[in-house]
Amino acid sequence: MAALFGSRVRRLRTAAGMTQADLGRRTHVVSTRITQIERASGAKPTLELARALDHALSADGLLVDLWPYVYRETFPDWSRAFMAYSARAVEIRQYAAHVVPGLLQTEGYARALLSVGRSLRDSVHLEERLHARMARQERLKSPQRPALWVVLDEAVLLRPIGGRMVMREQLGFLVAAAESASVTVQVLPFDQGAHDSLGGSMTVLTLPGGEEVAYLEGADYGRLIEEPADVERHSAVYSRLRAVALPPNMSLDMVRSAMEGSHRGVSVPSRAERRRLAQQQLQQPGGRRLRRGGGRLSGGGAGA
């Protein structure tokens, strides 16, 4: 796919009567970078560069559309279909059992996380994965950004990925991201005990036509679920997790406390209190959406 991308750039450049130096000036890179892209050698183009090339060559979105496939070999087979669906989703609901989801990771946190794992080949592979992960976050800055609702297991706040400073920056980023109207963060405390998604992470995606897919993920496996009845069951599990998690404002207080190293100083409602609130929430007709401040349900789709 990198070779196909490069050949398209070369063909479009030639048709436009540009030299590699001309195209480099228009995209603010050196001409040797254009040579690397056209020959599919060296580092792969970032999404930002793909957009610049697309604009400079009047490619009408072709190069941007090809870009995700350039990175397809960077990730395990089982994650590629999920990434394709995620790029189209209008709503993303995630339960994170172990680490901060990729869409909300800082570069330092992502680098530390991607540096481990059996599928990592070498340092070049690491940089490719890191570039791709950071580029996916561009969707959250666009006018067509999806509504993102994340439930974090308490363990996510306490596991110091990358060390204390990297983790502090990551927790601060979570708080800042939650200030966006399209992002909501909740924390599921340890004292909630067992639940239906214990041990693995889960994502439910809503696509533009209203259809949904679910994705289950562990350290070295992933499972995409497309059968409507199965997706509905996982969507219901997610709704229950969201209902028993701390309300958004209280969740951010817990994130801030973890960031300051005083995690246990946070006042957390008892399980009985959360169970009572969850029952009220789940009984409300059409109640899929929690208000950001209080935790009660209101009508409409999920997200903030």
C-alpha positions as CSV (number, residue, x, y, z in Angstrom):
1,M,0.0,0.0,0.0
2,A,2.9,2.3,0.6
3,A,4.1,1.6,-2.9
4,L,0.6,2.3,-4.3
5,F,0.4,5.6,-2.4
6,G,3.8,6.6,-3.7
7,S,2.9,5.7,-7.3
8,R,-0.3,7.8,-7.0
9,V,1.7,10.8,-5.7
10,R,4.2,10.4,-8.6
11,R,1.5,10.1,-11.2
12,L,-0.4,13.2,-9.9
13,R,2.8,15.2,-9.6
14,T,3.9,14.4,-13.1
15,A,0.4,15.2,-14.5
16,A,0.6,18.6,-12.7
17,G,3.9,19.3,-14.3
18,M,5.7,19.5,-10.9
19,T,9.2,18.4,-9.9
20,Q,9.8,16.7,-6.6
21,A,11.4,20.0,-5.4
22,D,8.2,21.9,-6.5
23,L,6.0,19.5,-4.5
24,G,8.3,19.6,-1.5
25,R,8.0,23.4,-1.4
26,R,4.3,23.3,-1.6
27,T,4.0,20.8,1.2
28,H,6.9,22.2,3.3
29,V,9.2,19.2,3.2
30,V,12.5,18.6,1.5
31,S,12.5,17.1,-2.0
32,T,14.2,13.9,-0.7
33,R,11.1,13.3,1.4
34,I,9.0,13.3,-1.7
35,T,11.5,10.9,-3.2
36,Q,11.1,8.6,-0.2
37,I,7.3,8.7,-0.5
38,E,7.2,8.0,-4.2
39,R,9.7,5.1,-3.8
40,A,8.0,3.7,-0.6
41,S,11.2,4.0,1.3
42,G,12.0,5.6,4.6
43,A,9.4,6.7,7.1
44,K,5.8,6.6,6.0
45,P,3.9,9.8,5.5
46,T,2.0,11.3,8.4
47,L,-1.7,12.1,8.0
48,E,-0.8,15.8,8.0
49,L,1.6,15.3,5.1
50,A,-1.0,13.1,3.2
51,R,-3.5,16.0,3.5
52,A,-0.9,18.5,2.3
53,L,0.0,16.3,-0.7
54,D,-3.7,15.8,-1.5
55,H,-4.3,19.6,-1.4
56,A,-1.2,20.4,-3.4
57,L,-2.0,17.8,-6.1
58,S,-5.7,18.5,-6.2
59,A,-6.3,14.8,-5.5
60,D,-9.9,15.3,-4.2
61,G,-9.3,13.2,-1.1
62,L,-7.7,10.3,-2.8
63,L,-4.5,10.4,-0.9
64,V,-6.2,11.0,2.4
65,D,-8.4,8.0,1.7
66,L,-5.4,5.8,0.9
67,W,-3.4,6.9,4.0
68,P,-5.0,4.5,6.6
69,Y,-4.1,1.5,4.3
70,V,-0.5,2.6,4.2
71,Y,-0.4,1.8,7.9
72,R,-2.4,-1.3,7.8
73,E,0.6,-3.6,8.2
74,T,1.7,-1.6,11.2
75,F,-1.1,-3.1,13.3
76,P,-2.2,-6.7,14.0
77,D,-4.8,-8.1,11.6
78,W,-7.5,-8.2,14.2
79,S,-7.4,-4.4,14.8
80,R,-7.6,-3.2,11.2
81,A,-11.4,-3.7,10.7
82,F,-12.1,-2.0,14.0
83,M,-9.9,1.0,13.0
84,A,-11.8,1.3,9.7
85,Y,-15.2,1.3,11.5
86,S,-13.8,3.7,14.1
87,A,-12.8,6.2,11.5
88,R,-16.4,6.4,10.3
89,A,-18.2,6.3,13.7
90,V,-20.4,9.2,14.8
91,E,-20.4,7.9,18.4
92,I,-17.7,5.9,20.3
93,R,-18.5,4.3,23.7
94,Q,-15.5,2.7,25.4
95,Y,-14.8,0.8,28.6
96,A,-11.1,0.7,29.3
97,A,-10.0,-2.0,31.7
98,H,-6.3,-1.5,31.8
99,V,-5.0,1.6,29.9
100,V,-6.2,5.0,28.6
101,P,-7.9,4.5,25.2
102,G,-5.8,5.5,22.2
103,L,-7.9,8.5,21.3
104,L,-7.1,10.1,24.6
105,Q,-3.4,9.1,25.0
106,T,-0.6,11.7,25.2
107,E,2.4,11.0,23.0
108,G,4.6,10.1,26.0
109,Y,2.0,7.7,27.3
110,A,1.4,6.1,23.9
111,R,5.1,5.7,23.3
112,A,5.6,3.9,26.6
113,L,2.6,1.7,26.0
114,L,3.6,0.8,22.4
115,S,7.2,0.1,23.4
116,V,6.1,-3.2,25.0
117,G,4.3,-6.2,23.4
118,R,5.2,-9.2,21.4
119,S,4.1,-7.8,18.1
120,L,6.6,-4.9,18.2
121,R,9.3,-5.5,15.6
122,D,11.8,-2.6,16.0
123,S,12.2,1.1,16.6
124,V,11.0,2.0,13.1
125,H,7.8,-0.1,13.7
126,L,7.3,1.8,17.0
127,E,7.5,5.2,15.3
128,E,5.1,4.1,12.7
129,R,2.6,2.9,15.3
130,L,3.0,6.1,17.3
131,H,2.5,8.4,14.3
132,A,-0.6,6.4,13.3
133,R,-2.1,6.6,16.8
134,M,-1.5,10.3,17.2
135,A,-3.0,10.9,13.8
136,R,-6.2,9.2,14.7
137,Q,-6.8,11.8,17.4
138,E,-7.2,14.5,14.6
139,R,-10.8,13.3,14.3
140,L,-11.5,14.7,17.8
141,K,-10.5,18.2,16.6
142,S,-12.6,18.3,13.4
143,P,-16.2,19.7,13.1
144,Q,-17.3,16.1,12.2
145,R,-15.8,14.7,15.4
146,P,-17.6,11.8,17.0
147,A,-19.2,11.9,20.4
148,L,-16.8,10.0,22.7
149,W,-17.9,8.5,26.0
150,V,-15.2,6.7,28.0
151,V,-15.6,4.6,31.2
152,L,-12.2,4.0,32.8
153,D,-11.6,1.3,35.3
154,E,-10.0,2.7,38.5
155,A,-6.9,0.6,37.7
156,V,-6.2,2.9,34.6
157,L,-5.6,5.8,36.9
158,L,-3.2,3.9,39.2
159,R,-1.0,2.1,36.7
160,P,2.0,4.4,36.1
161,I,2.6,3.8,32.4
162,G,5.9,5.6,31.4
163,G,6.7,6.8,34.9
164,R,5.3,9.4,37.3
165,M,5.8,12.5,35.0
166,V,4.3,10.8,31.9
167,M,1.4,9.6,33.9
168,R,0.8,13.0,35.5
169,E,0.7,14.6,32.0
170,Q,-1.7,11.9,30.8
171,L,-4.1,12.4,33.7
172,G,-4.0,16.1,33.1
173,F,-4.8,15.5,29.4
174,L,-7.8,13.5,30.4
175,V,-9.2,16.3,32.5
176,A,-8.6,18.8,29.7
177,A,-10.2,16.5,27.1
178,A,-13.3,16.1,29.2
179,E,-13.9,19.9,29.0
180,S,-14.9,19.4,25.4
181,A,-18.6,19.1,24.8
182,S,-18.0,15.9,22.7
183,V,-16.0,14.0,25.3
184,T,-17.2,12.5,28.6
185,V,-15.0,10.6,31.0
186,Q,-16.3,8.4,33.9
187,V,-14.4,6.2,36.4
188,L,-15.6,2.8,37.5
189,P,-14.3,2.4,41.1
190,F,-12.7,-0.8,42.4
191,D,-15.4,-1.2,45.0
192,Q,-18.0,-1.8,42.3
193,G,-16.7,-5.3,42.3
194,A,-17.4,-7.8,39.6
195,H,-19.1,-6.8,36.4
196,D,-20.0,-8.2,32.9
197,S,-16.9,-6.8,31.2
198,L,-14.3,-7.7,33.9
199,G,-10.9,-8.5,32.5
200,G,-11.1,-6.9,29.0
201,S,-11.8,-3.6,27.2
202,M,-14.9,-3.0,25.1
203,T,-15.9,-0.5,22.5
204,V,-19.3,0.1,20.9
205,L,-19.4,2.2,17.7
206,T,-22.4,3.9,16.2
207,L,-22.0,4.4,12.4
208,P,-23.5,7.1,10.3
209,G,-26.5,5.0,9.3
210,G,-27.3,4.2,12.9
211,E,-26.0,0.6,12.8
212,E,-23.7,-0.5,15.6
213,V,-20.6,-2.7,15.9
214,A,-18.8,-3.8,19.1
215,Y,-15.2,-4.6,19.6
216,L,-13.6,-6.6,22.5
217,E,-9.9,-6.4,23.1
218,G,-7.2,-7.9,25.3
219,A,-3.4,-7.6,25.3
220,D,-2.9,-9.7,22.2
221,Y,-6.3,-10.4,20.7
222,G,-9.3,-8.5,19.4
223,R,-12.8,-9.6,18.3
224,L,-15.1,-7.5,16.1
225,I,-18.8,-8.2,16.7
226,E,-21.2,-7.3,13.9
227,E,-24.2,-9.6,14.5
228,P,-27.0,-7.1,15.6
229,A,-28.3,-9.3,18.5
230,D,-24.7,-9.8,19.9
231,V,-24.0,-6.1,19.5
232,E,-27.2,-5.2,21.4
233,R,-26.1,-7.4,24.3
234,H,-22.7,-5.7,24.5
235,S,-24.4,-2.3,24.2
236,A,-26.6,-3.2,27.2
237,V,-23.5,-4.2,29.2
238,Y,-21.9,-0.9,28.4
239,S,-25.0,1.0,29.5
240,R,-24.9,-0.8,32.9
241,L,-21.2,0.0,33.3
242,R,-21.8,3.6,32.6
243,A,-24.7,3.7,35.0
244,V,-22.8,2.4,37.9
245,A,-19.6,4.4,37.2
246,L,-19.1,7.7,39.1
247,P,-20.9,10.7,37.5
248,P,-18.6,12.8,35.2
249,N,-17.8,15.6,37.7
250,M,-17.0,13.2,40.5
251,S,-14.9,11.1,38.1
252,L,-12.8,14.1,37.1
253,D,-12.3,14.8,40.8
254,M,-10.9,11.3,41.1
255,V,-8.6,11.8,38.1
256,R,-7.3,15.1,39.5
257,S,-6.7,13.4,42.9
258,A,-4.7,10.6,41.2
259,M,-2.7,13.2,39.3
260,E,-1.8,14.9,42.6
261,G,-1.0,11.7,44.3
262,S,-3.9,11.9,46.8
263,H,-6.1,9.4,45.1
264,R,-7.5,7.8,48.2
265,G,-8.7,11.2,49.5
266,V,-11.6,11.3,47.1
267,S,-15.1,10.8,48.5
268,V,-16.7,7.9,46.6
269,P,-20.4,7.1,46.9
270,S,-21.2,3.7,48.4
271,R,-22.0,0.8,46.2
272,A,-25.6,0.9,47.5
273,E,-25.9,4.5,46.6
274,R,-24.5,3.9,43.1
275,R,-26.8,0.8,42.6
276,R,-29.8,2.9,43.5
277,L,-28.9,5.6,41.1
278,A,-28.1,3.1,38.4
279,Q,-31.5,1.4,38.7
280,Q,-33.2,4.8,38.4
281,Q,-31.1,5.6,35.3
282,L,-31.7,2.3,33.5
283,Q,-35.5,2.5,34.1
284,Q,-35.9,5.8,32.4
285,P,-37.4,5.5,28.9
286,G,-34.9,6.4,26.2
287,G,-32.3,7.2,28.8
288,R,-29.0,6.5,27.2
289,R,-27.4,9.8,28.0
290,L,-26.1,10.9,31.4
291,R,-26.0,14.6,32.1
292,R,-22.4,15.7,32.5
293,G,-22.8,17.3,35.9
294,G,-25.2,15.2,37.8
295,G,-25.4,11.6,36.7
296,R,-29.1,11.4,35.9
297,L,-30.3,10.3,32.5
298,S,-31.8,12.5,29.8
299,G,-33.1,11.6,26.4
300,G,-31.0,11.4,23.2
301,G,-27.9,9.6,22.0
302,A,-24.9,9.0,24.1
303,G,-22.1,11.5,24.3
304,A,-21.8,15.0,25.6
